[in-house]
Amino acid sequence: MASSPSTDDLPVYLAPLPNWVESMTLRLTWVVVAVNLVGTVFGFWYYRFQLLNSHLVIWPAVPDSPLATLLMAVSLVSWKLGQDRNWIHALAFVGNLKYGFWVVIVQIVINDVLVSGDPYHWFLLVSHFGMGLQALVIYRYAEFTVPSVAVATLWFSFNDMVDYFLPLVGDYHHTYFGPRLVSAGDHGTRAHDVAAASAIGLTILATFLALAIRVRRLENRT
């Protein structure tokens, strides 16, 4: 079993969480894994109707958040068992940061959760904010190699493409969020533009952070 890795001398914009939060999260690895698996099950339940109405070939691109939490669980388990897979760590980092904070943006900007006070939308906001934060712990044990970051960049860029711009089969594949984003095919609203821009921006941000962490570590070793 792997022990908690030491912290790196990274600037706050690359490692914004306090060291004690990172260390506590890694000490509670199996609890975090269990929470992510519960979230994965709930997420697939949430996407059940969209999956049933989508072609089987495109299923991997439909349930964004539950796949991200599943990747987080697999990433933690592979590290804890000493069987690191860099590409899994990179996918988990980009996926959880991207979809975690994307849902926060959607709930605030599109669903007006701060005004409506809808408890279900608040649940989505808080739980996905936690998704985004947990991604910021992965750097402690992951090596963000160029090939692994390339895999994550290609996959999530592809996901953005089929979600908002060029569906491969059937209709667009982004999730349904709120009354102002009426359906997967309603692309004539400002809400759609906000959702698409946020997704693309977060893909770029997560990729930049992963590569910046790698560069800073290499600089620290020289």
N, C-alpha and C positions, 0 to 999 in steps of 0.2 A: 504494500500500500504506500502511495506517495504521501510525503509530509508536506505541510504548507510551505510553498516557496517563499523566499525572502522578497522584500519589496525592491523595486528598481528606483533609481534616482530619476524619476520622470517629472516633468513640469505638470502643474495642476490641470492644464487643459487636456493632457493625455491620461492622467490618473486623478480625476476629481474627487473620488471617494476617500474619506479618511482611512488611514491604514488599518485602524481597529475594525472598521466595517468590513473591509476586504478580508482580513484575517478571520473574523468571526464567520463570515459567509463560507470560507473554505473549511473551517473547522466543522461547520454544520452541513457538509457536502451532501450527506444522505437525506437530510431534511429538505434541502433545496431541490434535490433530485425528485423527491416525492411530491413536493409542491408543483414542480414543473410537469410531472406526469399527470397529476390531477388537472392542471390547467390544460394539458394536451387533450385529455378525455373530454373536458367541457368544451374545448374549442372545436373538436370534431363533431360533437353534438350540435353546436351552434351552426356549423357549416353543413349539416346533414342535408337540408333541402337544396342548397346550392350544388352540392356534390351530386345529388340524384338528378339534377337538371343539367349537369355538365357531362361532356363526353369523357369516357374513362381515360383516354390518353392525356387529357389535360389536368386530371386530378392533382398531380403533384404541385401545380401552380395555383390551386384554388385556396386551400386552407392555410393562409399565410402564418397567422399567429400560432396555431397549434403545432405546425411543423417547426417553427422557431423554438418553441419551448421543448419540443422533443429533441431537437438538436442540442439545446442547452443541457438537458439531462444526459444525453449520450456523451457530450463533451466532458462533463464533470466525471462521469463514470470511467471513461477511457483514461482521463488523467489520474483519477484515484487508484485505478488498477495498474498504473504504470504502462499503459498501452496507448500512448499519445498518438493521435491522428491530427496532424496540423490542419488538414483541410476541413475536418469536422469543427475544430476550434474556430477557424476563420468563418465558416458558415454560421456557427452559433453566435459569434460576436456581431457580425453584420446583421443577421436576421433579428436578433433580440433587440439590438439598438434601434434598428430601422423600424420594425413593426411596433415595438413598445412605444417609442416616442411618436410614431405616426398616429396611433390611435389616440394618444393624448391630444395631438393637434386637431384631429377630427372631432373629438368630443367637445373641445373648447370652441373651435372656429365654426364647425358645421352644425353640431348638435346643441350649441349654446348651453352646455351643461352648467356653467356658472350662473346662468340666469334661470334655467328651468328647474335645476335641482333634482332632476330625474334620478332616482336611486340606482337604477340599472346602469345608466350611462356613467354615474359616478363610480360604480363598481368596475366598469370597463376602464375608466380613466386610471383609477388607483392601481388595479392589477397590471395594466400594461405599462404604467410608469415604473412599477417594480421590474417588469421585463427589461425595460431599457436600462435601469440601474444595474441589474445583475450582469449585463453584458460587459460592464466596466470592470468586472472582477477577472474576466477571462485572461487578460494580459498577464496576470501573475503566474500562470502555468503554461501559457501557449507561446509557441514560436510562430509569429506571423511571417512565414516565409513568402517570398514572391509568388511561387506557384500556388500556395494555399489561398492567398488573397486574390489571385487571379480567378480561381475556381469560384470563390464567393462573389466576386464582382460580376463574372459572367452569368451566374445563376440569378442573382437579384436584378441585374439589368434586363435579362430575359423576362423575368417576372413582371417588371414594370412595363415592358413592351406589350406583353399579352394582356395585362390588366387594363391598360389605358389607351393603347395606340393601334395594335395590330393583332387581334385575336387569331389564333391558329385554327381553331374549330369552334363553331357556335358563336356566342356573343362574348363581350368583354368579360374578364374573369375577376375583376376586383370585387371585394365584398360589399354587401349592402350596409350602409350606415346612415340612419336618420331619414326623416321625411324629405329633406331637401336634396337628397341623392336618391331619387325615387327608385331607380332600378339599375341593373348592370348596364343597360343600354342608354341611360339618360346622360348623354355627354354634352348637353347644351346648357349646363348650369355652371355658375361660378363655383359651386361646391365641388363639382368634378375637377375643375382646374386646381383648386386648393389641394384636393386629395392627391392628384397626379403630381403636382409640383413638390408637395411634401415628401412623397415617396421617392422621387428622383433625387431631391436634395439630400435626404437621409442616406440613400445608397452612396452618394458621393462622399458625404461626411464620414460614414462608417469606414469606407475604403481608405480615405485619407488618414483617419486616426490609426487604423491598423498598420499602414505603411509608415506613418510618422513614428509610431512606437518602435517599429523595427529599426528605423534609421537612428533614433535616439539611443537605443540599446547598443547598436554597433559603435556609435560615437563614444559611449561610456566605456566600452571595452578597449578602446585604443588609447 
